[in-house]
Amino acid sequence: MAITYNEQERSFTLSNGRIQYVMKLFHDGYLGHMYFGKALKHFNIDRAFYQTEREGAPNPEALADARTFSLDALPQEYGLYGSGDYRIPALTAVLSNGTSTLDLRYQSHEIFKGKKGIAGLPAAFVNKEDEADTLEITLKEVGGELEVVLSYTIFNDVDVIVRSARIKNVGAGTVYLTKAASVSLDLPTAELDRVQLWGKHAFERQIDRTPLHPGIEIAASSRGATSHQHQNFLALCAHNADEFQGEVYACGLVWSGNFEAATEVDSFGNTRMVMGINDFDFKWELKAGDSFNTPEAVLVYTADGFNAMSQQFHAFVQNHLVRSKFRNELRPVLVNSWEAAYMDFTEDSIVDFAKDAVKLGAELIVLDDGWFGVRDKDNCSLGDWTIINKKKLPNDIKGLADRIHGLGCKFGLWVEPEMVSPDSELFRAHPDWALGVPNHKRYQQRNQYVLDLSRQDVRDYVVDSICKVLGSADIDYVKWDMNRNLTDIGSAAFPASQQQEIATRFVFGVYDIMERITQAFPNILFESCAGGGRRFDLGLIYYMPQVWTSDDTDEVIRQRIQYGTSLVFPPITMGCHVSACPNHQVGRTTPMLSRFVCAMSGNFGYEMSLGKLSPEEQEEVKGHIALYKELRSTIQLGKFYRLMSPFEGTQNETAWQFVSQDGSEVIFMYFKNLCLPQGNIRKVCLTGLDPDATYKVSKHMWTPSLAVNALDYLTNYNLEGDVFGGDELMHFGVNMDKVDRDFAAHLLVFKRQ
Ligand code: DGJ
């Protein structure tokens, strides 16, 4: 059993032999946090917390050690406000008597094999009971109104602990929760860097790393979605940690709405990290007997740097979070109509578009936005899902789907179920179905409103209408989009006392409709999207095994976006497409091969009319698609390693690497964005190889030299057939100095001999 309770010490220990988490009960049941880190053979819990008197730290009455015991100093599992701890609380509430002081004590605990789900929320799961053990600790508020169950699951195959809290009103009156975090973690050091992912539309998940400072730092979203701006992920790492070594404590939330990721460094050099639903504009009514479940938090610890952290997240996502039957299936090469046609298409033009793509090897054709209602622009028809645009699709979705299947190819469709256009039949019939606030004109974004998914009737309409469309034809894939943030957060269906629940209830509503639709169509491969990467989070991945990473498809910016995204998410989940040049987002022209090498580093496809390319370019694309198919099991199901960061060093180069599950194939990618005169010789070391094995280069493709000075050696640089030792590749590296043009990329495939 990976979880034990030591009666004598009154301590709980979770360990899978590699990581360990220890808690201890103090006095009449204060739950203290003693340790999270590498699994230890020897650990003296009496030395774990040094008690001393502190000026300004309140003490409980009537304790022998009263002057030296304070909740302000105790490392805690779930900090509270009002009982002496002045650091960021995990839980705040207004009790039925109007006060907000909380004080929790241990009541009981339970240890069991496996893991429970959480009603209405995405949650980690086990495939077999012996993959994990769970501890539930029940705490009771001393005033008697609240019970809090803290849940901890430790997994055997990944170095992950999943935490959540369930808060129940066990009194007779009504309580209002004003904050209910998923996790609070106290670390006995402030010598740490804070690593977070920030961004904006078309520039998501950029890595930011700064040393922690005294006081509180917060990354948060109040947009009703995870957001382009901040990811609900946070890592705290040793100052010297890098991709290959050093301690990292990381946390991600299984949640897709408003969140807060906060750290506080106290005056004594301790750090508290608190993550959960954003308490800003949050208030949840708990009537007698009601419970509130927080989303889960996923905690990862490693002593081996950021690649090791990411590999734990990747394995966890694939094995314990993605529920779809497609999770370990190779994903098709898809070609999407959006940047090729936008909303200007007909059945015939999409069939022609598909023919051109299928000829070159495409396996899935996706019809994007614009097939319903009277939608020729983004200013109408969202919500009118069952009104097929007959001008464009005279034979309905089925007519088009059948013709695409006739080409020997799969068919996919775009939807945006959570939205409604003001100019739509749906809104005209049900103006109260959009989120809105009395006496306020609603704000639009992309000419649309957000449906009030806190309402059962609205959710039922969405499920019915989307299921009708998905059932009307043979549809293999769905791209589920969400193109705006929430404003005017109010619901006509709830009383005044519950209006601050609506942003959270909206997300619960999203989960409800996703659950029902994905369960009704288990054979459809779902890809989530939210104006690019607004909602690439651990919550949605439970329902949809892949995500459109970003609306930016420029190869240079994509290196950064994919690098940042890979901190948490495996490449198989990342939709990565080659698009036309000049690029539609940044106007840049980059070589086709470099675009391919970048896009092939994930779940590969195209976002362009392949038929419009020259015959030579079409041949090139055909070769790329064939090569991707050869390599995709390593890319999609192998191990991913980041080697050179576009956020560090020259910020002009990126390198990463894939190793197949059995170690027999290694794929290495290197990008250099701007060519420098007399550039340095760049030696890149690989990692994760067998030092005693030899590896033969089976493929070396690189962006052809411009050879402006007719320097032949530049065009002749090819390592195909060369044999390297594993130790040589890892410690001497491979030279990447033959780069004499902008936006260059190298692709090397090694086979272990
Ligand atoms: C935003 C998505 O990110 C795009 O890929 C495309 O599907 C458009 N929405 C369609 O409106």
Residues whose N, C-alpha, C, O or C-beta is under 5 A from the ligand:
A	BS01	DGJ	W338 D368 D369 D481 C529 G531 G532 D551
